[in-house]
Amino acid sequence: MKNVLKQFLFKTKLYHLNCIFNKFYVLPYHMVTAQPNGFYPETSIDLFERQIAHLAKNYKVMPLDEIVERVKKREHLRGCVAITFDDGFKDNYKNAYPILKKYKVPATIFLTTGSIENKTAPWFIKLRYLFMKTDKTHLRLSLDQPISSGQQVTFPLQTRQEKFAASEKVMTYIKNCPDTQRLQLLDRLCTELAVNDLKELDDLMLSWDEIKEMSEQKISFGAHTVSHPILTRIPLTTVEEEILQSRQTIEGRIGKQVTGFAYPFGKEPQYSPDMFAILDKLHFNYAVTTKLGSNNYHTELFALDRWGPWELSLIL
């Protein structure tokens, strides 16, 4: 019944009622590709354009920095939307940027600067790639809690669905590992899954020339750490270094101030209020999570929710 009501509201354009509430939305994107592979955090080019066209027509798409200033000044937030991307994938330039220019809308891209500098994909993309490309029919691993309490676990890998399910379980485990243990497990997975050629990942990230070009238009850039660690699994001194170095690298490359931050992964177990103090000390204006929801004057600016207006789910 709820879905039927949503369809009715969408078809009669009563979704404009969204704009009577004094709140704003922050949309999260990662990759924008022609054919999503089902393993990466991707949005199809076609769907992305339909969503951007809808937002440009029906909402006030604004830079996130400007919306944050509205919050601070208690100016109205009705119908305000910000578009964001995490990590800094090259398809943001090749596929998303032309659409953003076409509809004259701004966006913010949060950069994992170590991946940009070294031209290497983030570790979580590497993990997905290993499972996607393996020809192995099963994987045996000894993992501690929460998966197996130290017992050996066998993951079937005969179908794409089984490979993805296995990658999900290993990803859940690896997010709870200390940083060094995570990197060791990734190296081990390369051997166990017999995937040693990772050349396809070499050209996955933006170049600084592409970033510089976009920064001169309507695209802003924010910090997203250097190495994309789980921030609650490293010391707070290291958290501060990751945030500061990421910002300094971006500012040095594009010559513009960076005032926004995105938490890696961004769920509540992966960031904490201790980090709000660090961001405030470093003079950031806001930070975004991946917690679903809209935002208003009462939302903590260092923990902004990210999710789009409900009717975007009906743009099929």
C-alpha positions as a Markdown table, in Angstrom:
| # | Residue | x | y | z |
|---|---|---|---|---|
| 1 | Met | 0.0 | 0.0 | 0.0 |
| 2 | Lys | 2.9 | 2.4 | 0.8 |
| 3 | Asn | 4.5 | 1.8 | -2.6 |
| 4 | Val | 1.1 | 2.4 | -4.4 |
| 5 | Leu | 0.7 | 5.7 | -2.5 |
| 6 | Lys | 4.3 | 6.7 | -3.5 |
| 7 | Gln | 3.6 | 5.9 | -7.1 |
| 8 | Phe | 0.4 | 8.0 | -7.0 |
| 9 | Leu | 2.1 | 11.0 | -5.4 |
| 10 | Phe | 4.9 | 10.7 | -8.0 |
| 11 | Lys | 2.6 | 10.5 | -11.0 |
| 12 | Thr | 0.5 | 13.4 | -9.8 |
| 13 | Lys | 3.7 | 15.4 | -8.9 |
| 14 | Leu | 2.6 | 15.8 | -5.3 |
| 15 | Tyr | 6.1 | 14.9 | -4.3 |
| 16 | His | 6.6 | 18.7 | -4.4 |
| 17 | Leu | 5.2 | 18.5 | -0.8 |
| 18 | Asn | 8.8 | 17.6 | 0.1 |
| 19 | Cys | 9.6 | 21.3 | -0.3 |
| 20 | Ile | 7.2 | 22.5 | 2.4 |
| 21 | Phe | 9.5 | 21.0 | 5.1 |
| 22 | Asn | 12.5 | 23.1 | 6.2 |
| 23 | Lys | 15.1 | 20.4 | 5.5 |
| 24 | Phe | 17.7 | 19.6 | 2.9 |
| 25 | Tyr | 19.1 | 16.5 | 1.3 |
| 26 | Val | 22.7 | 15.4 | 0.5 |
| 27 | Leu | 22.9 | 12.7 | -2.2 |
| 28 | Pro | 25.7 | 10.1 | -2.1 |
| 29 | Tyr | 27.3 | 8.7 | -5.3 |
| 30 | His | 30.5 | 6.8 | -6.0 |
| 31 | Met | 30.9 | 5.5 | -9.5 |
| 32 | Val | 28.8 | 6.4 | -12.6 |
| 33 | Thr | 29.2 | 3.8 | -15.3 |
| 34 | Ala | 27.5 | 2.5 | -18.4 |
| 35 | Gln | 27.1 | -1.0 | -17.1 |
| 36 | Pro | 27.3 | -1.5 | -13.3 |
| 37 | Asn | 29.0 | -4.8 | -12.5 |
| 38 | Gly | 27.1 | -5.5 | -9.3 |
| 39 | Phe | 30.3 | -5.5 | -7.1 |
| 40 | Tyr | 31.3 | -1.9 | -7.0 |
| 41 | Pro | 29.2 | 1.0 | -5.6 |
| 42 | Glu | 28.0 | 2.1 | -9.0 |
| 43 | Thr | 25.1 | 4.1 | -10.5 |
| 44 | Ser | 24.3 | 3.7 | -14.2 |
| 45 | Ile | 24.8 | 6.7 | -16.5 |
| 46 | Asp | 21.2 | 6.6 | -17.5 |
| 47 | Leu | 19.8 | 6.5 | -14.0 |
| 48 | Phe | 22.2 | 9.2 | -12.9 |
| 49 | Glu | 21.1 | 11.6 | -15.7 |
| 50 | Arg | 17.4 | 10.9 | -14.9 |
| 51 | Gln | 18.0 | 11.7 | -11.2 |
| 52 | Ile | 20.0 | 14.9 | -12.0 |
| 53 | Ala | 17.4 | 16.1 | -14.5 |
| 54 | His | 14.6 | 15.5 | -11.9 |
| 55 | Leu | 16.6 | 17.4 | -9.2 |
| 56 | Ala | 17.5 | 20.3 | -11.5 |
| 57 | Lys | 13.9 | 20.7 | -12.4 |
| 58 | Asn | 12.2 | 20.3 | -9.0 |
| 59 | Tyr | 14.8 | 21.3 | -6.3 |
| 60 | Lys | 17.4 | 23.9 | -5.6 |
| 61 | Val | 20.7 | 22.0 | -6.2 |
| 62 | Met | 23.4 | 23.9 | -4.4 |
| 63 | Pro | 27.0 | 23.5 | -3.3 |
| 64 | Leu | 27.0 | 21.8 | 0.1 |
| 65 | Asp | 29.1 | 24.6 | 1.5 |
| 66 | Glu | 26.4 | 27.1 | 0.7 |
| 67 | Ile | 23.7 | 24.9 | 2.3 |
| 68 | Val | 25.8 | 24.7 | 5.4 |
| 69 | Glu | 26.1 | 28.5 | 5.5 |
| 70 | Arg | 22.3 | 28.6 | 5.3 |
| 71 | Val | 22.1 | 26.3 | 8.3 |
| 72 | Lys | 24.4 | 28.5 | 10.3 |
| 73 | Lys | 22.5 | 31.7 | 9.4 |
| 74 | Arg | 19.1 | 29.9 | 9.9 |
| 75 | Glu | 18.0 | 30.7 | 6.4 |
| 76 | His | 15.3 | 28.5 | 4.8 |
| 77 | Leu | 16.4 | 25.1 | 3.6 |
| 78 | Arg | 13.2 | 24.1 | 1.7 |
| 79 | Gly | 14.0 | 22.2 | -1.5 |
| 80 | Cys | 17.8 | 22.4 | -1.1 |
| 81 | Val | 19.8 | 19.5 | -2.3 |
| 82 | Ala | 23.6 | 18.8 | -2.6 |
| 83 | Ile | 25.2 | 16.2 | -4.8 |
| 84 | Thr | 28.3 | 14.4 | -3.5 |
| 85 | Phe | 30.7 | 11.7 | -4.7 |
| 86 | Asp | 33.1 | 9.7 | -2.6 |
| 87 | Asp | 36.7 | 8.6 | -3.3 |
| 88 | Gly | 37.4 | 10.3 | -6.7 |
| 89 | Phe | 36.8 | 7.8 | -9.4 |
| 90 | Lys | 37.7 | 8.7 | -13.0 |
| 91 | Asp | 34.2 | 8.0 | -14.2 |
| 92 | Asn | 33.1 | 11.1 | -12.1 |
| 93 | Tyr | 35.0 | 13.1 | -14.8 |
| 94 | Lys | 34.2 | 11.0 | -17.8 |
| 95 | Asn | 30.5 | 10.2 | -17.2 |
| 96 | Ala | 29.1 | 12.3 | -14.3 |
| 97 | Tyr | 30.8 | 15.7 | -15.0 |
| 98 | Pro | 29.3 | 16.1 | -18.5 |
| 99 | Ile | 25.8 | 15.5 | -17.1 |
| 100 | Leu | 26.3 | 17.9 | -14.3 |
| 101 | Lys | 27.5 | 20.6 | -16.8 |
| 102 | Lys | 24.5 | 19.8 | -19.0 |
| 103 | Tyr | 22.0 | 20.6 | -16.2 |
| 104 | Lys | 24.2 | 23.3 | -14.7 |
| 105 | Val | 24.3 | 21.8 | -11.3 |
| 106 | Pro | 27.2 | 21.8 | -8.8 |
| 107 | Ala | 28.6 | 18.9 | -6.8 |
| 108 | Thr | 31.2 | 18.0 | -4.3 |
| 109 | Ile | 33.7 | 15.2 | -4.7 |
| 110 | Phe | 35.5 | 13.9 | -1.5 |
| 111 | Leu | 38.9 | 12.6 | -2.5 |
| 112 | Thr | 40.9 | 9.7 | -1.1 |
| 113 | Thr | 44.2 | 11.4 | -1.8 |
| 114 | Gly | 46.5 | 8.4 | -1.4 |
| 115 | Ser | 44.6 | 6.7 | -4.2 |
| 116 | Ile | 44.8 | 9.8 | -6.4 |
| 117 | Glu | 48.5 | 10.4 | -5.8 |
| 118 | Asn | 49.5 | 6.8 | -6.3 |
| 119 | Lys | 47.0 | 6.0 | -9.1 |
| 120 | Thr | 45.8 | 3.0 | -7.1 |
| 121 | Ala | 42.2 | 1.9 | -6.4 |
| 122 | Pro | 41.0 | 2.0 | -2.7 |
| 123 | Trp | 41.5 | -1.2 | -0.8 |
| 124 | Phe | 37.8 | -2.0 | -0.7 |
| 125 | Ile | 37.6 | -1.9 | -4.5 |
| 126 | Lys | 40.6 | -4.2 | -4.7 |
| 127 | Leu | 38.8 | -6.6 | -2.4 |
| 128 | Arg | 35.6 | -6.6 | -4.5 |
| 129 | Tyr | 37.7 | -7.0 | -7.7 |
| 130 | Leu | 39.5 | -10.1 | -6.3 |
| 131 | Phe | 36.2 | -11.9 | -5.7 |
| 132 | Met | 34.7 | -10.7 | -9.0 |
| 133 | Lys | 37.6 | -12.0 | -11.0 |
| 134 | Thr | 38.5 | -15.2 | -9.3 |
| 135 | Asp | 38.1 | -18.6 | -11.0 |
| 136 | Lys | 38.2 | -20.5 | -7.7 |
| 137 | Thr | 35.1 | -22.4 | -6.8 |
| 138 | His | 35.5 | -21.9 | -3.1 |
| 139 | Leu | 37.6 | -20.0 | -0.5 |
| 140 | Arg | 38.7 | -21.3 | 2.9 |
| 141 | Leu | 39.7 | -18.7 | 5.5 |
| 142 | Ser | 40.3 | -18.7 | 9.2 |
| 143 | Leu | 38.6 | -15.6 | 10.6 |
| 144 | Asp | 37.9 | -14.4 | 14.1 |
| 145 | Gln | 34.6 | -13.0 | 15.2 |
| 146 | Pro | 32.0 | -11.8 | 14.1 |
| 147 | Ile | 32.1 | -14.4 | 11.3 |
| 148 | Ser | 33.5 | -17.6 | 12.7 |
| 149 | Ser | 35.1 | -17.3 | 16.2 |
| 150 | Gly | 38.4 | -18.4 | 14.8 |
| 151 | Gln | 37.1 | -21.4 | 13.0 |
| 152 | Gln | 37.9 | -22.0 | 9.3 |
| 153 | Val | 35.0 | -20.9 | 7.0 |
| 154 | Thr | 34.4 | -22.1 | 3.5 |
| 155 | Phe | 32.8 | -19.7 | 1.0 |
| 156 | Pro | 31.3 | -21.1 | -2.2 |
| 157 | Leu | 32.3 | -19.1 | -5.3 |
| 158 | Gln | 30.6 | -20.9 | -8.2 |
| 159 | Thr | 28.2 | -18.1 | -9.1 |
| 160 | Arg | 28.4 | -14.3 | -9.2 |
| 161 | Gln | 25.8 | -14.2 | -6.4 |
| 162 | Glu | 28.0 | -16.5 | -4.2 |
| 163 | Lys | 31.1 | -14.4 | -5.0 |
| 164 | Phe | 29.3 | -11.2 | -4.0 |
| 165 | Ala | 27.9 | -12.8 | -0.8 |
| 166 | Ala | 31.4 | -14.0 | 0.1 |
| 167 | Ser | 32.9 | -10.5 | -0.6 |
| 168 | Glu | 30.2 | -9.0 | 1.7 |
| 169 | Lys | 31.0 | -11.3 | 4.6 |
| 170 | Val | 34.8 | -10.8 | 4.2 |
| 171 | Met | 34.2 | -7.0 | 3.9 |
| 172 | Thr | 32.2 | -7.0 | 7.1 |
| 173 | Tyr | 35.0 | -8.8 | 8.9 |
| 174 | Ile | 37.8 | -6.7 | 7.4 |
| 175 | Lys | 36.2 | -3.5 | 8.5 |
| 176 | Asn | 36.7 | -4.6 | 12.1 |
| 177 | Cys | 40.3 | -5.4 | 11.6 |
| 178 | Pro | 43.2 | -3.2 | 12.7 |
| 179 | Asp | 44.7 | -1.4 | 9.7 |
| 180 | Thr | 47.8 | -3.6 | 9.4 |
| 181 | Gln | 45.8 | -6.8 | 9.6 |
| 182 | Arg | 43.4 | -5.6 | 6.9 |
| 183 | Leu | 46.3 | -5.0 | 4.5 |
| 184 | Gln | 47.8 | -8.4 | 5.3 |
| 185 | Leu | 44.5 | -10.1 | 4.6 |
| 186 | Leu | 44.2 | -8.4 | 1.3 |
| 187 | Asp | 47.6 | -9.7 | 0.2 |
| 188 | Arg | 46.6 | -13.1 | 1.4 |
| 189 | Leu | 43.3 | -13.0 | -0.6 |
| 190 | Cys | 45.3 | -12.2 | -3.8 |
| 191 | Thr | 47.1 | -15.6 | -3.3 |
| 192 | Glu | 44.1 | -17.6 | -2.1 |
| 193 | Leu | 41.9 | -16.3 | -5.0 |
| 194 | Ala | 44.7 | -16.6 | -7.5 |
| 195 | Val | 44.1 | -13.1 | -8.9 |
| 196 | Asn | 47.5 | -11.4 | -9.3 |
| 197 | Asp | 46.9 | -9.2 | -12.4 |
| 198 | Leu | 45.3 | -6.0 | -11.1 |
| 199 | Lys | 46.1 | -3.8 | -14.1 |
| 200 | Glu | 42.4 | -3.1 | -14.7 |
| 201 | Leu | 42.5 | -1.1 | -11.5 |
| 202 | Asp | 45.3 | 1.2 | -12.7 |
| 203 | Asp | 43.2 | 3.8 | -14.4 |
| 204 | Leu | 40.3 | 3.8 | -12.0 |
| 205 | Met | 41.0 | 7.1 | -10.2 |
| 206 | Leu | 40.8 | 10.8 | -11.2 |
| 207 | Ser | 44.0 | 12.6 | -12.3 |
| 208 | Trp | 45.0 | 15.9 | -10.7 |
| 209 | Asp | 44.6 | 17.6 | -14.1 |
| 210 | Glu | 40.9 | 16.4 | -14.2 |
| 211 | Ile | 40.4 | 17.5 | -10.7 |
| 212 | Lys | 41.9 | 20.9 | -11.4 |
| 213 | Glu | 39.7 | 21.3 | -14.5 |
| 214 | Met | 36.5 | 20.5 | -12.6 |
| 215 | Ser | 37.5 | 22.7 | -9.7 |
| 216 | Glu | 37.4 | 25.7 | -12.0 |
| 217 | Gln | 33.8 | 25.0 | -12.9 |
| 218 | Lys | 31.0 | 24.1 | -10.4 |
| 219 | Ile | 32.7 | 21.1 | -8.7 |
| 220 | Ser | 34.0 | 21.5 | -5.2 |
| 221 | Phe | 36.4 | 19.0 | -3.5 |
| 222 | Gly | 36.5 | 17.7 | 0.1 |
| 223 | Ala | 38.8 | 15.5 | 2.1 |
| 224 | His | 38.2 | 11.8 | 2.5 |
| 225 | Thr | 41.4 | 10.7 | 4.2 |
| 226 | Val | 44.6 | 9.5 | 2.6 |
| 227 | Ser | 44.2 | 5.7 | 2.8 |
| 228 | His | 40.5 | 5.2 | 3.5 |
| 229 | Pro | 40.9 | 3.5 | 6.9 |
| 230 | Ile | 38.2 | 2.7 | 9.3 |
| 231 | Leu | 38.7 | 5.7 | 11.5 |
| 232 | Thr | 37.5 | 4.1 | 14.7 |
| 233 | Arg | 40.1 | 1.3 | 14.3 |
| 234 | Ile | 43.1 | 3.7 | 14.4 |
| 235 | Pro | 44.4 | 6.1 | 17.1 |
| 236 | Leu | 42.8 | 9.6 | 17.1 |
| 237 | Thr | 46.3 | 11.1 | 16.4 |
| 238 | Thr | 46.4 | 9.0 | 13.2 |
| 239 | Val | 42.8 | 10.1 | 12.4 |
| 240 | Glu | 43.9 | 13.7 | 12.6 |
| 241 | Glu | 46.9 | 13.0 | 10.4 |
| 242 | Glu | 44.7 | 11.3 | 7.8 |
| 243 | Ile | 42.2 | 14.1 | 7.7 |
| 244 | Leu | 44.8 | 16.9 | 7.7 |
| 245 | Gln | 47.1 | 15.4 | 5.1 |
| 246 | Ser | 44.2 | 14.7 | 2.8 |
| 247 | Arg | 43.1 | 18.3 | 3.0 |
| 248 | Gln | 46.6 | 19.7 | 2.6 |
| 249 | Thr | 47.2 | 17.7 | -0.5 |
| 250 | Ile | 44.0 | 18.8 | -2.2 |
| 251 | Glu | 44.5 | 22.5 | -1.3 |
| 252 | Gly | 48.1 | 22.3 | -2.6 |
| 253 | Arg | 46.9 | 20.8 | -5.9 |
| 254 | Ile | 43.9 | 23.0 | -6.7 |
| 255 | Gly | 44.8 | 26.2 | -4.8 |
| 256 | Lys | 41.4 | 26.4 | -3.1 |
| 257 | Gln | 40.3 | 26.0 | 0.5 |
| 258 | Val | 38.8 | 22.6 | 1.6 |
| 259 | Thr | 36.1 | 22.9 | 4.2 |
| 260 | Gly | 34.2 | 19.6 | 4.0 |
| 261 | Phe | 35.1 | 16.0 | 5.0 |
| 262 | Ala | 33.5 | 12.6 | 4.3 |
| 263 | Tyr | 34.0 | 9.7 | 6.8 |
| 264 | Pro | 35.2 | 6.5 | 5.1 |
| 265 | Phe | 32.3 | 4.1 | 4.9 |
| 266 | Gly | 30.5 | 6.6 | 7.2 |
| 267 | Lys | 28.2 | 4.4 | 9.3 |
| 268 | Glu | 28.0 | 5.1 | 13.0 |
| 269 | Pro | 30.4 | 2.4 | 14.0 |
| 270 | Gln | 33.0 | 3.9 | 11.6 |
| 271 | Tyr | 33.0 | 7.4 | 13.1 |
| 272 | Ser | 32.6 | 8.9 | 16.6 |
| 273 | Pro | 31.9 | 12.2 | 18.3 |
| 274 | Asp | 35.6 | 12.3 | 19.2 |
| 275 | Met | 36.2 | 13.1 | 15.5 |
| 276 | Phe | 33.9 | 16.1 | 15.6 |
| 277 | Ala | 36.4 | 17.9 | 17.9 |
| 278 | Ile | 39.2 | 17.1 | 15.5 |
| 279 | Leu | 37.3 | 18.5 | 12.5 |
| 280 | Asp | 36.4 | 21.6 | 14.5 |
| 281 | Lys | 40.0 | 22.1 | 15.6 |
| 282 | Leu | 41.1 | 21.8 | 11.9 |
| 283 | His | 38.5 | 24.4 | 11.0 |
| 284 | Phe | 36.3 | 22.2 | 8.8 |
| 285 | Asn | 32.7 | 23.4 | 8.3 |
| 286 | Tyr | 30.9 | 20.1 | 8.0 |
| 287 | Ala | 31.3 | 16.3 | 7.5 |
| 288 | Val | 29.1 | 13.8 | 5.8 |
| 289 | Thr | 28.2 | 10.3 | 6.9 |
| 290 | Thr | 26.4 | 7.5 | 4.9 |
| 291 | Lys | 23.6 | 7.4 | 7.5 |
| 292 | Leu | 20.3 | 7.6 | 5.6 |
| 293 | Gly | 18.1 | 10.6 | 6.2 |
| 294 | Ser | 17.5 | 14.3 | 5.6 |
| 295 | Asn | 19.0 | 17.2 | 7.5 |
| 296 | Asn | 17.7 | 20.3 | 9.2 |
| 297 | Tyr | 18.8 | 23.0 | 11.6 |
| 298 | His | 19.2 | 20.5 | 14.5 |
| 299 | Thr | 21.4 | 18.1 | 12.6 |
| 300 | Glu | 25.0 | 17.9 | 13.8 |
| 301 | Leu | 27.1 | 19.6 | 11.0 |
| 302 | Phe | 29.9 | 17.1 | 11.5 |
| 303 | Ala | 27.5 | 14.2 | 11.0 |
| 304 | Leu | 25.2 | 15.1 | 8.1 |
| 305 | Asp | 23.0 | 12.3 | 6.8 |
| 306 | Arg | 23.1 | 11.4 | 3.1 |
| 307 | Trp | 20.0 | 10.3 | 1.2 |
| 308 | Gly | 17.9 | 11.6 | -1.6 |
| 309 | Pro | 14.2 | 12.7 | -1.7 |
| 310 | Trp | 12.0 | 9.6 | -1.6 |
| 311 | Glu | 10.7 | 9.9 | -5.2 |
| 312 | Leu | 14.2 | 9.3 | -6.7 |
| 313 | Ser | 13.6 | 5.6 | -6.0 |
| 314 | Leu | 10.7 | 5.7 | -8.4 |
| 315 | Ile | 12.7 | 7.0 | -11.3 |
| 316 | Leu | 13.3 | 3.6 | -12.9 |
